[in-house]
Amino acid sequence: MQPTTLFYILISIIIISFIIDKILDALNAKHFDDKIPEKLADVYDEEEYKKSQAYKKINEKFSNLTSTFSITLTLAFFFADGFKLVDDFARSYTNHPILVALIFFGVILLGSDILTTPFSYYKTFVIEEKFGFNKSTKKTFWLDKLKGWLMSSIIGGGILALIIWFYQFAGVNFWIYAWILVAVFSLFMNMFYAKLIVPLFNKQTPLEDGELKSAIEKYAAKVGFTLNNIFVIDGSKRSTKANAYFSGFGSQKRITLFDTLINDLETDEIVAVLAHEVGHYKRKHIIFNLGSSILLTGLTLFILSLFINSSVLSEALSVSIPSFHIGLIAFGILYSPISEITGLFMNYMSRKFEYQADNYAKETFAGLPLITSLKKLSKNSLSNLTPHPAYVFMHYSHPTLLQRILNLEK
């Protein structure tokens, strides 16, 4: 294949992906003013529903603006031989393959983040502020940015450096070593993310003794779930939106409750949410997701190994010196349609698992408090209660609120 042909294939993939996303967004937007289903009539009153509609519409307009800016910038970068310019810049400092790659990706990712930061700033301090969600200060916003850059540099840079090093000594078989590295890292992060990474951004404290802790411990004992680690995270530091999640295995497993969740829900509703999270653990969903992620990563790395030696990948981006980091960029775009397909499968499985976790909560605790908790959380986050089915199929990792309630009421 000629480099020019490949270049236009890459451009076509980017444009087609953008068009599909915009069609889905437009279909979804047409349902913003739909009448709320009878089962969800008690979620919003008339004034709250108008507020939720306004929130959906302003976010849709903002998303169109940011995505249009992003694709315009991306296409301009491609046609201006931006990758060649950045590669030449990196090689002006060193010819070491690992250092060139680190400088190359560092410049691109930092430059991209700097250009998009005004949008995230506006989203946080204008849109989220207007609708009463934002609790973040400007200091917290910028500290999060700096910490994010630092984490990306250390973790992302370290993994990239090791993968290129594997490529240098193992050639096309590098994917085996890279796969092992990513698998070990994924397991490690699943085990210790809450202990090592979360504290850099949020404060976590053990749940205090009292009615809630007693209710949680009583439920855990009932279902034979050993739980020594129940933490409360200061989610209200950034937003009023609530959440809860489960992480880790064995002695490292823990339940983390957002302080906003505790403030918004009654005790039995919180236990119902926790029962849902326990359901994910009991039904082995966490192991499936982790295993699937590792297997898909192995498949991706194997396919990458078949193409990475091709000079056409680099030449398509106007870079005359074939290199791993340029090939990685071209391959990433070529592979994106396959990634979309695997993403659809993982979303389908995720929605299926949500039903199973809901059923577990209903069977081992109660369905009604889970229903009322889901309604409250949807109300407090101004959720879209009437999304388009195609949008749900493509983007939702959870069933819609209506689907979950209908399932719980069976």
C-alpha angles and dihedrals in degrees: 000000000000117000091235091054091050090048091058091045088057091048091048092052091052094048096044091050090051093049093050091050092050092049090052091047091051092049090049093048091056088066096052092098097042118131112264112253114255092245089060098040092112095055096080134020116216095272094046091048091054088050091051091049091051090049092051093047097048091048091050092052091046091049091052090051095048095043092048090050090048097051092043090052092045095050092045089052091051096047092044090055089245094164091056091050093051092044091051089048091052092047091051086071102038144351095213106122095222095046092045090053093047092050091044096053092037092058094044097045095042092046091049092048093049091051093049097041093088088059094051089045091053091045091053103039101031111027100029090039092052092055095044098251103109119091096156121115123220088249091055091046094054094040089053088052093051093045090048092052091048093049092047091050095049102037101027093039092047094051092045091050092051093048092052089047089053089051092052096055102028102036114199089356089067089102092073093057092041090051092052090049094051092044093052091045092049092051092046093050092047089054101042108019092104091050100042110026108026094059089061089066107021142030116242122195130179113260109263122243113267145090096319096048091046091050091049093048091048091053093045091052091048093057095037095247113150106217121170097152118068112156136182117215124203096240089153086072087081110013145006090231114111134222145158131200144181124225142171136024136257114347089356097060115117143169116226120198123192112233087231089060091054090049095048102044138057120242096259090048092053091049088050091053089048090049087056090053091047087052090061089054096044093047091051093241093140092054091047093050093046093046093046091049091051093047093048090048090053091050092049093049091048092052089046090055090057093058107026094089092056111109089204090076091061095038091053087064091047094253110137096194108072109228140168096241095052092045088051091057094050093043092049091059094043091050095048095092089056089045089054090054094049088046090056090052092049091048090051091051091045092054089048090051091051090058090049092049090048090051091050090053091049093048097045100033121001140299100218098063089048090053093049091046092051090050093050093048091049091049094047092051094043089237123191106255096185109047120166112260092233090053090049091049093051102038114016120099089182130050115252119271091253092051092050093049093048089051093048092049094055 
